[in-house]
Amino acid sequence: MITIWGRTNSLNVQKVLWVLEELSLPYERIDAGLTYGVNDTAAFKVMNPNGLVPVLKEDDFILWESHAILRYLAARHGRGTLWSGDDRVAAISDQWLDWCSTTVWPNMRPVFQNLVRTPADQRDHQALAAGVKSVAENFLILNNALQNRRYIAGEAFTIADISLALLAFRWYSLVSDRPQTPAVDAWFERVSVREGYRKHGSAPLT
């Protein structure tokens, strides 16, 4: 049995829930993080000493870090689908998954923090503007990559599409003055009809 600790409006938890939906895996979810607490308890920190969500437990196996969880679930339960049987396709998916963590999210974080979690009169407008500029550049890179592909790693939907789509939702929701990215728009339209996104991908931003 799989248990997930984390709140449903967390970006990183949503990634995991979407993967579970794609793989039709049963699971139990326990609210944790922000107003729910739990993640600051000693018992939780035995599982994840960082005190962050999500945390996955499957039988006696415990794992934290959202992208590690995505890779584990896809490789263990979705080999040949979410985790390609072609090593090079899997590597391309992995490349873009890392890009989400190392590039796009660090750029988007000040945008999210200022527009969602900071009162208007306390916003850091310099950091906000820099973040918007950087994310716009990131999405132009993504647009170029998607010119001749249905999904980011090729013709098949992978875990990288999940992480990218959840970032794209935040980008579309928070910033109206964006560069034109028709290939990203078309890709997002394809991925956002999937049941995993419909159930877990578009919760109100908090």
C-alpha positions in Angstrom: 0.0 0.0 0.0 1.2 3.5 -0.9 0.9 6.4 1.6 1.6 10.0 0.6 2.0 12.8 3.1 1.2 16.3 1.7 -1.4 18.8 1.0 -3.2 18.8 -2.3 -2.4 22.4 -3.3 1.4 21.8 -3.0 3.1 21.8 -6.4 5.4 19.0 -5.4 2.6 16.9 -4.0 0.5 17.4 -7.1 3.3 15.9 -9.2 3.1 12.7 -7.2 -0.7 12.5 -7.1 -0.8 13.0 -10.9 1.7 10.1 -11.4 -0.4 7.9 -9.1 -3.4 8.7 -11.2 -1.6 7.9 -14.5 -0.5 4.5 -13.1 -3.9 3.7 -11.5 -2.2 3.0 -8.2 -4.3 3.0 -5.0 -3.0 5.1 -2.2 -3.8 6.9 1.0 -3.0 10.6 1.4 -2.4 12.3 4.7 -2.6 16.1 4.9 0.7 17.7 5.9 2.4 21.0 5.4 1.6 24.7 6.0 -1.7 25.0 8.0 -1.9 21.3 8.5 1.3 21.0 10.4 2.4 17.3 10.8 5.7 17.9 8.8 7.2 19.7 11.8 6.7 16.7 14.2 9.4 14.4 15.3 7.6 11.4 13.8 7.5 13.1 10.4 11.2 14.1 10.6 12.1 10.5 11.1 10.8 9.9 7.6 12.1 13.2 6.1 14.6 15.1 8.2 14.1 18.2 6.1 10.5 18.4 7.3 9.1 18.9 3.8 6.4 17.3 1.7 5.8 15.0 -0.1 6.9 11.8 1.5 6.0 8.4 0.1 5.9 5.2 2.0 5.3 1.9 0.1 5.3 -1.1 2.4 8.5 -0.4 4.5 10.2 1.8 1.9 10.3 5.6 2.5 11.3 8.2 0.0 11.3 12.0 -0.1 12.0 14.6 -2.8 9.2 14.9 -5.4 11.2 14.1 -8.5 12.9 11.1 -6.8 9.4 9.9 -6.0 8.3 10.4 -9.6 11.3 8.5 -10.9 10.7 5.6 -8.5 7.0 5.3 -9.2 7.5 5.5 -13.0 10.4 3.0 -13.0 8.8 0.6 -10.6 5.1 0.7 -11.8 5.2 2.4 -15.2 8.2 1.0 -17.1 7.4 1.2 -20.8 4.9 4.0 -20.3 5.7 6.9 -18.0 9.3 5.5 -17.9 10.3 4.7 -21.4 11.9 1.4 -22.3 14.2 3.3 -24.6 17.1 4.5 -22.4 17.7 7.6 -24.5 14.1 8.7 -24.3 14.1 8.1 -20.6 17.3 10.2 -20.4 15.7 13.1 -22.3 12.7 13.0 -20.0 15.1 13.0 -17.0 17.0 15.9 -18.5 13.9 18.1 -18.6 12.8 16.9 -15.2 16.0 18.2 -13.8 15.6 21.4 -15.7 12.4 22.0 -13.9 14.2 21.8 -10.5 17.4 23.6 -11.4 16.2 26.3 -13.7 12.5 26.9 -14.1 11.3 26.6 -10.5 14.2 28.8 -9.0 13.2 31.4 -11.5 9.5 31.1 -10.9 9.7 30.9 -7.1 10.0 34.7 -6.6 7.1 35.2 -9.0 5.0 32.8 -7.0 6.0 34.1 -3.6 5.4 37.7 -4.5 2.1 37.2 -6.4 0.5 34.5 -4.3 2.0 34.7 -0.8 3.0 38.3 -0.3 0.6 41.2 0.3 0.7 43.7 -2.6 2.3 46.5 -0.5 5.1 44.2 0.6 6.2 42.8 -2.7 9.7 42.8 -4.0 9.1 44.2 -7.4 12.7 44.0 -8.5 12.8 40.2 -7.7 9.4 39.8 -9.3 10.4 41.5 -12.6 13.6 39.5 -12.7 11.7 36.3 -12.2 9.2 37.0 -14.8 11.9 37.8 -17.3 13.8 34.6 -16.6 10.7 32.4 -16.7 9.7 34.0 -20.0 13.1 33.0 -21.4 12.7 29.5 -20.0 9.4 29.1 -21.8 10.8 30.2 -25.1 13.4 27.4 -24.7 10.5 25.0 -24.0 8.6 26.3 -26.9 11.6 25.6 -29.2 11.9 22.1 -27.9 8.3 21.3 -28.5 8.2 22.6 -32.1 8.2 19.1 -33.6 7.2 16.9 -30.6 3.9 16.0 -29.0 5.6 15.7 -25.6 8.8 16.9 -24.1 10.7 13.6 -24.6 9.1 12.8 -28.0 5.8 11.1 -28.9 5.1 9.6 -25.5 3.9 11.3 -22.3 6.4 11.0 -19.5 7.0 12.2 -16.0 8.8 15.3 -17.3 5.5 16.5 -18.9 3.9 16.3 -15.5 6.4 18.6 -13.7 6.5 21.0 -16.7 2.7 21.2 -17.0 2.3 22.1 -13.3 4.8 24.9 -13.7 3.1 26.0 -16.9 -0.2 26.2 -15.0 1.4 28.6 -12.6 2.9 30.7 -15.4 -0.3 31.0 -17.2 -2.2 31.8 -14.0 0.1 34.4 -12.6 1.5 36.3 -15.6 -0.6 37.7 -18.4 2.1 39.7 -20.3 4.0 36.6 -21.7 5.9 36.0 -24.9 4.0 34.0 -27.5 4.7 30.3 -27.2 2.3 28.5 -29.5 4.1 25.1 -29.3 3.9 25.3 -25.5 0.2 26.3 -25.7 -0.6 23.3 -27.9 1.3 20.9 -25.7 -0.4 22.3 -22.5 -3.8 21.8 -24.2 -2.9 18.2 -24.8 -1.6 17.4 -21.3 -4.3 19.4 -19.4 -7.1 17.1 -20.6 -5.5 14.1 -18.9 -7.4 12.9 -15.8 -4.4 13.3 -13.5 -4.2 17.0 -14.4 -7.9 17.5 -14.1 -8.0 15.9 -10.7 -4.8 17.3 -9.2 -3.2 20.0 -11.4 -5.3 23.1 -11.2 -6.1 23.6 -7.6 -6.2 27.3 -6.5 -2.7 28.6 -5.8 -1.9 29.2 -2.2 
